[in-house]
Amino acid sequence: MGSPTKKSLTHKSLSALCGILLTIIAVSCNKQEIYYRFHEIKDAEWAQNDKLIFNIDSTVFELNVPYTISFEVTNNVNYPYQNIWFFVQTDIYNDSLYTKREKEYLLADKLGKWAGSGFGTLYQASFVFDDNIIFKERRNHQIIIRHGMRDQRLKGIEKIGVRIARKE
């Protein structure tokens, strides 16, 4: 059996190595991701007239570098549809007016398998909204999202998020 000093030294070395690896992973992940925010949907029922507003401060972005904007959707197993429609308004493309876009994303395949990854009764999936955004000036931006489904109260949506990362 080894001496207590040798075990302590090995334990400290292993702990230090794990700490360094975790730091490297955290720094490398955060280097690409510039913005990441979620809105929680109260009682997992998203009213049709509820707007989710994401205020984006572009002062932390590098100018003239391409970025990818993704929507993060967390749904529970009670979501009744295979797809979801988003009505999106944003001033990212033009500082003086909002651009409106409609996007459809598939949350489940034809067999009912949920997109993304799941834990228990929750599933989270990421969907690209635009994969080549270039910020040409530093200013505040907004992304406004409403659901475009027919339900007045869309059940099963837990959270909606916006993620902006440097394009790889």
N, C-alpha and C positions, 0 to 999 in steps of 0.2 A: 504494500500500500504506500502511496506517496505521502510526502510530508504535508502538514497543513499549509505551510508557506507556499509550497509548489502548487497546491490546489487553488489557493487564493489568487496566486499570480495568474494561473491559467484561466480562472473564472473572470478576473479583471480584464485580461486580454481579450477573451471572448466577448465580454460585455462591451468593451471599447470598439471592437470590430463590428459588432451588431449596430452600435450607435452610429458609427461612421457610414455603414451601408444604408441605414435608414435616412440619414441626412442627405446622402448622395441621391437616393431615390426621390426624396421630397423636393430637393432643389431641381432635379432634372424634370420632374413632372410639372412643377410650377413654372418652369421656364417657358413652356409652350402655351400654357393656359393663362390667359390674361383676364378673363371675366367669367364668373360662374355664379349665378344666382337662381334661387328657386322661389316660387310662390306656392304655398300650401293652399289647397282648395278645402274650404271648411266643409266638414262632414262628407267629403268626397263627392260633392254635388256642385258642379260648375254651372252656374246660371248663364243663360244665353247672353244676357246683357252685361255680365261681369267682364271687365277688361283687366287683363294682367299687364301692368306697365313695368317695363324694365328700363331704368335710367342708367345709361352707360357713359362713364367719364373716359374719354379717349386720351387723356393726358398720360396714361400709363402705356399706351400703344406706341410701337415704332411706326413712324410715318412711311408711306410708300412701300409697305411690306404686306404681302397677301395673308389674310386671315380666313378662317372657316367659322361660320356661325352655325351652331347646332341647337336644336330644341331637345330637351330632355323631358320625357314623359314617364311619370310613375302612375301606373294604374293598378287597381286590384282586380281580383278574379270576377267581380260583379259587373265589370264593364261589359255592356251588352252587344258591342259591335266589333267587327274585325278591323275597321278603319277609324280614323278621326280626321276631320277637316279643321284647319286653322285659317282664320281671317287675320292677316298680319298687316299692320301699318308701321312704317318706319321712316325716319328721316336720315338714315345712314347714307343713302344714295344721293340725297340733295338736301342742303341745309335749310332751304326755304319752303319745301313742301314735303308732305308725307306720301310715300309710295305704298299702294295697296296691292297685296298679293294673297292669293288663296292657294293653300298647299294641302294635299292629302297625304297621310302617312298610314301605313298598315301596322297595326298593333298586334295582329295575329295572322297566321297563315290560314290556308283553306281548311286545314284539319283542326284549327283552334289552338295551335301552339303559339304562345305569346312570344313576341319579339323581345330581344334584349336578354337581360339576366333577371332571375327571380329569387326571392327569398320568402318562403311561406306563401302568403296570398298576395304579395306585392311583386310587380315586375317593373323594371326600368329599362327604357330603350332610348337610344340617341338617334336623331334624324337630322341630316344636313339640310339647312335652309339655304345657305349660300356658301360656296367653297372658294370664293375668290374676292373677298372684300378688301379693298385697299383704302386705308384712312389717309387722306391727303392733308388734313389739318387737325389741330387739336381743338375739340369742342365737345359739348355734351350731346348725346344721341338718345333716342328712345326707340324701343321696340314695344308695340302694343299687340297683344294676342287675345282674340276671342275665339271660342269654338264655333264651328260652322255646322254643327249637327242640328237636326230638327227638334231635338228634345229641349224643352224650356229649362230643365234641370238635368244636365248630363251626369249620370251616376257612374261611379267607378274611377274617376280621375282623382288621384291623391295630390299630385304635384306637377307643376309645369316649370321647366327651367330653361335658361338661355346660357349657352356656353360659347365663348369666343376663344379660339386658340390660334396660334401662329400656324400657318399652313406648312405641312411637312414636305 
